[in-house]
């Protein structure tokens, strides 16, 4: 392999990149297919049009190749991957998926399949890119690529969790203000949550909509609110749900509780903004010291260093 030229390695490099790109596409395709049955939809379409198909094979062949062949293959790989994964790891992954809002309908088996595919693909890509290096360096790059590839999907999922929690924290004070106004205007607590769910389109409104649907399906308000708090895992949301549950148990006015919670959330938001403003000078020190100061020193001391070098050497 050490004697291969860059032109000869180009197809392998492109193949490794294609594997990494395919990880995301496969996950999206599988997650979308988990939400709908293409064969059932096609049968329903034929039934609605009152057209009789020649046979089931014709209907199956009308389904895209990715759903007929690639989807079952990827599902088999996902089941095989899950069989080698500890149950605790699957439960932790499911917990992260719940905190991330179950993006694209992903499941723990699909996430672990993505991690193993990224591990193999990135490791192979690093081995091909650094094929001319020594065996020790080649092994180091291969292991490093495998570790990075294995961790990339997990890092992506963790970033989704963080972004969702930050979005909920930003939207909560305004949502409580709207709910407080709605309750004071005569609506009930559930109707106030419905107003937030229908008028807004963010992570908090989606969580409120889920609570309303669970209540409509027969779940108690207390259980639905606790489930929402667990699925978001934000201290502000936990405090809000605990206050509402306690007010519901003790018979306290919901409007007063919502008003107090809205005032507290606005104070917390102002405190967070002040904290970030105080952290800004410290964070600016890193680019100043590493990027700006060396350039200034080079401009100021550069001519003097050149003159000293000419005079003494």
N, C-alpha and C positions, 0 to 999 in steps of 0.2 A: 504493500500500500504506500510505502514511503517513496516509491518511484513514480507515482501518479502525478500528472501535471494538474494545474488548476483547471484547465479546460475539461480534463477527464473527470475531475471531482465535481464539476458544476452540476451534472444531473443528480448526484447524490445530495448535494447541498440543497438544491431546490426541492428534492423529495422530502428532506427533513423539515424544511420550512412548511411544506404543504401538510405534513403530519400535524405540526403545531396549529396551523390555521384550521385544520379539519376538526380538532378537538372542540373548539367553540361551535362550529357549524353542526357537528354531530349532537352536541348537548342541546342546542336550540331545536334541532329537528326532532329529537327524541322527546323533549319536553312538550313541544307542540303536539306531537302525535299522542302523548299521554292524555291530552285534554280532549281529543276527539277521535272518533272511529271513522276513518275514511271510507272503509267498506260499507259501514252502516249508513253513512251519509249518502254514498252513491246509490245504495239500494232504496233509501227513502226518496231520493230524487227520481229514480225510475218509477217508483210507486206513485209519486205525486203527478207525474206526467202520464200515468196510465199506459206505460209502454212495457211490454214484456220482453225481457232480454232473452237472447237465444239460449244461453246457459250461464252458469256461475263463472266459468272460466273467462268468458268475455268481460264480465264485470270486474273480475280480479285483474285482468290484463290492462284495464283502463286506469288502474291506480298507478301513480308514479313509481318509478323504479326504486327511488330512495325509500319509499314506504313499504314496498313489497319485499325488497331484498336487504337493503342496508339497515333498515330499522330492526328487523328480527335478528340480524347478525350482531348489531350493537347491543341489543338486549341480552343476547347470549353471553357476549363478552362481559357485560355489566354483572350478570348473575355469577359468572365465573370469578370475577374480581371480588364480588361480595363474599363468596365462599371462603376466600383467604383473608378476609378482613375481620378483626375482632369485633364482637358485638358492641363493646363500649365505644370503639371508634365510630361505628355507625350511628350510635345514639348521640355522640358529640356532634357529628356532622349534621344529623337531623336537627339538633338544637340550633346550630349555626344557621341552617336553612330557614328555620322558623324565625329566628331573629332578623334574618335578611329579607323576610317577607316571601319566602319561597319563590325566588326569581325564576321566571320561565318554567315553573313547575318542575324544577330539578328535584331529584331524589338522591339519597345517600349513595345508592349503587352507581348512579350516573356520575356523581362527583368523584367517587373513587376510581371509576373507569377513566375519567378525564385525567386524574393524577397519575395513573400508571401509564397511560398513553403519552402524556407530556414527559414523564420520566424517560421512557424509551426513546421518544423522538428527539428530545433535546440532547440526551447523551449521545445518540448516534450522530447528530449534527455536529456536536463538539469534536467527536472523534474524527469525523471527515474533514472538518475545518483545520484541525491541527495534526493531520496525519503525518506531516514531515518532522514533527518534534520527536524528542527522545521518548523511549517507552515510559519513563517515570512521569514526564510532563504529560504524555498522552493519557496515562492512567489518571493523573490529577484532573485534567480537563474533563475526562469522561465522567468521573465521580462527581465533580462539581456540577456538570450539566445535569446529571441525574438528580442530584439534590435540589437544584434550582427548579427543574421541571416538575419534581414531585411537590414542591412547595408553592408553585405559582397559582394553581387553582385555589388552594387554601388561602393564600394572600388575597386573591380576588374576592373570595367569599367574605373574608374578614373586612375588607374595605367596603363591601356592600352593606354589611351590618353597621359599620360606623356611619356611613352616609345616611342610612335609614334612621338611625337614632338621632343624628344631628338634625335631620329634617323634621322629625317629630318634636324635638326640643324647640326648634324655631317656630313651629306652627302652633304649639300648645297655648301660649298666652292669648293669641288672637282668637283661637277656637273657644277658649273659655269665656272671653268677652262676648262673642256671638251667642254662646249658649246662655250666658247670664241675661243678656237682653231678651232672648227668646223666652226664657222661663218667666222673667218679670212681665212680659207681654201676655202671659196666660198659657203658654204651651207647657206640656209636661217634659220631664227629663228626656224620655225616649224620643219625643218629637224634636227636641232641641238638638240631640245628637243626629237625628235624621237631617235636620237643616244643614249642619256642618258637613255631613256625608254627601249631600246632593249638590251643595253650592261650591264645594272645594274639590280639588283633584290633587291630593298629596298623600303621603304615607299615613298621616293621622286620620284623614277623612276615610281612607280605606279601612283603617282599624276600627273606626266608629261604625262604618257600614257593616263590618263583620259582626260587631256586638249587636247591632239591631237585628241582623238576620238570625243570630243565635237566639235572641230573645223571642223572635217570632216563631222559631221552631220549638219553643217550649223550655228553653234554658232560663234559669233565673237570672235576674239582673246582676246579682252578686257574683255568680259563677262566670257570667260573660265578661264582667269587668275584670275579674281576677285573671281570666284567660288572656284578655288583652294586655294586661300589665306584664304577664309572664312572656308573652310573645314579642314584646318591645324591649323589656328590661332596661327601662330608663327610670331614674329615681323620681323625676317630676311626675311621670305618669303613675308610678306606684303610689306616690303621695296623694295624687288626685283621686285615684280609684279608692284608696283607703278612706279618704274623707267622705266620698259619696256613699260608700257602703255603711260607714258609721252613721252618717246622717239618715240614711234609709232605715237603719235599725232603731235609732233613737227617736225618729220622728221630727228631726230638725228640718227647718226650711231649706229646700234644695237651692232656692234662689240666693239665699244668704251665703251658703257654702260655696256656690259657684263664684259669687262676687269676691269672697275672701281668697279663694284659690286663684282667681284671675289677678288680683292685686299682688299676691305672693309671686306668681309666675313672672309678672312684669318686673318686679324688684330683682328676681333672680336673673332675668335676661339683662337688665342694666348692670348687675354685678359681673356677669360673664363678659359683657362688652368692656367694662373697665379693667377686668383682669387681663383680657387680650391686649388692650391698649398699653398696659404696664409691661407686658411681656414683649411687645414689639421692639423696644431698644435692645433688649438682650438678644433677640433673634437676629437683629440687624448686625450684631457684632461679627457673626460668622462670615457673611459675605464681605463685610468691610475689611476684616483682618486677612482673609484668604485671597480676595480679588482686588479690592480697591487700593488698600495700603501698599501692596507690592508695586502696583503701577505708579503710584505717586512717588515712592522711593526711587524707582527706576528713572522717572523723569527728572527728579530733583538731584539725585546723587549720581546719575549716569554720567553727565558731562564732567563732573569733578573726578570721578573714578578714572575716566579716560585721560584727563590731564595729568593726574598723579602717575598713571602708568607710563605715559610718554616721558615725564620728567625724570622718574627714578629708574625706569627699566629700558 
